Amino acid sequence: MPAISLVFGGISIILLAAYRFLFRTGRLPNEPNEIPTWIPFFGHAFTFAKDKRSFYRWASDKNHEQPFSALIGGRKHYIFHDPADVAAIHKQGKSLHIRGFVRFIYISIWGFTKRDADKMWDIKPEWHRIDTDWLLQPEKNQVITEKYFTKLEEQLTKLDQRIEASPNKAVNEAGLKAVVDLEGKATVQTMYGETTLELNPGLLDDLTIMVRDGFWGLMFRAPKFLYRKSYDARERLIVAFANLIENIDTRKDVSTYIAERTKYLNSHGISPMTQGADLLRTMFAKSSSLLNSMPTGYLAMLHILETPGLIDQVRDELTAAGYQNLAPAELVQIIPQKVPLLRSIWHETLRMHNNSLTVREVIADTQVMGKDRAWGLQKGNVVTIPCGLMHFDEKLHPDPDGYHPRRFLDKDLGGEGEGHAKTTKPFGGGSTHCPGRVFAEKQMIGLVAGILMRYDVEITSPTYTIPMVSEFDDIANRPPIYFRFSKRKNVGAAA
């Protein structure tokens, strides 16, 4: 028996070695080096799914921080993170395409039918123009931001009332839930109208359930019975937004941006249910940017509360900028331009915690001229740019594992003077650079400013660990970290 086992083991090793050799054939001569795997088809998929940031950092170290490739779920992924290589990839729009990935996400996450996902892509140039006009054109972006700051003030006033009604004049609440209630509700009212939230008071709870209880189940189209809570929450969200579309003419509280977008999609025969799925997408990941801004606001608060003296420094900056003398809508005069420390905190929180990927499908053999050489990319494979690799590159960001609130503050203001434009990519880049990024910054800074200028805040959880990544599903499934809010004494808030 031992001899048979040895023979069988030897044959197995030979077959695996043969498979590994055969699978690496058909490469272009200058492809990025491949990280070996012994697992057919799946390759590194399980390691990737468990902790993609750690996987990418391990593989990058193994390959001496050069671009590399890895088999993940039956497809070869080319991994790049150097800013020069990333810039070159973004210029290859004809042969490195995002359509396949977008179609997959539309169908899996947002609940589009295949037909409707294709139809939305076909008319994308115009609705994307509407998005960029309202989210990036300063005058139109200001209209949205002024309303957001006004609605945020209303939500803060409600928190004031809860504090005043409590026996000890304080409220103890899970930090993430507090951020969702304050920023999330203000954003929904700003974009989709007060009526939408009044008719669907559980809207943001459903968003949390959808992501927390089955994001990956949705992603890979798992059977509904396995992730029923998530599927049902998504359905309620789509129906709520479809109801908005059906009654758009009477919803006078809907933003002009959403009304203009709806008018265009109606003119092309896009159904209310499809538009409902699309508004879910915009709320979570595009125009309303709750995917990035809410977790980032929560994590920024944790770092500010943990860093000795930082609360006072943020308050001093806001006071010097005139925060207390401005009405909510007037805060656009100082946020974000006149609060450089808060801007640095925003960018540092994104750098340290954002875990997003930029993905492109290679639809034709391509040569990319990168930092110091050309890289061959073979048709049918995938290009992936994990922002975490760039964000934790010590050559770009010294002490990358440390949180430096002044990392992106100019040196003449007492900061470290790092730039963020080319060395951080939390919102992607190129032609698919997220247009919601400008509003997202104002959402987070407005939220943090409103909380710190109005309340004394402390972390009350006896033990806790700040999450490493800002992915909503990851944070929402972790033990909550509690904040205690009480009104500051003898301090005025924005009128």
Protein Blocks (a to p, Z undefined) as FASTA:
>chain_A
ZZmmmmmmmmmmmmmmmmmmmmmgoiafkbccddddfbehklmmmmmmmommlmmmmmmm
mnoopacdddeehiacdddfbfklmmmmmmmmmlmcfklmmmmmmmmmnopafklmmmmm
mmmmmmmmmmmmmmmmmklmmmmmmmmmmmmmmmmmmmmmmmmmpmnlpacddfklmmmm
mmmmmmmmmmnojklmmmmmmlmmmmmmmmmnommmmmnopafklmmmmmmmmmmmmmmm
mmmmmmmmmmmmbcfklmmmmmmmmmnopafklmmmmmmmmmmmmmnommmmmmmmmmmm
mmmmmmghklmmmmmmmmmnommmpcfklmmmmmmklmmklmmmmmmmmmmmoccdcddd
dfbdcddddfkbccdddehiacdddfklmmmmmklmghklbccfklmgcfklopnopafk
lmccfkggajllcfklmmmmmmmmmmmmmmmmmpccddfbfbdcddfbfcfklmmmpccd
dddddddehiacdZZ
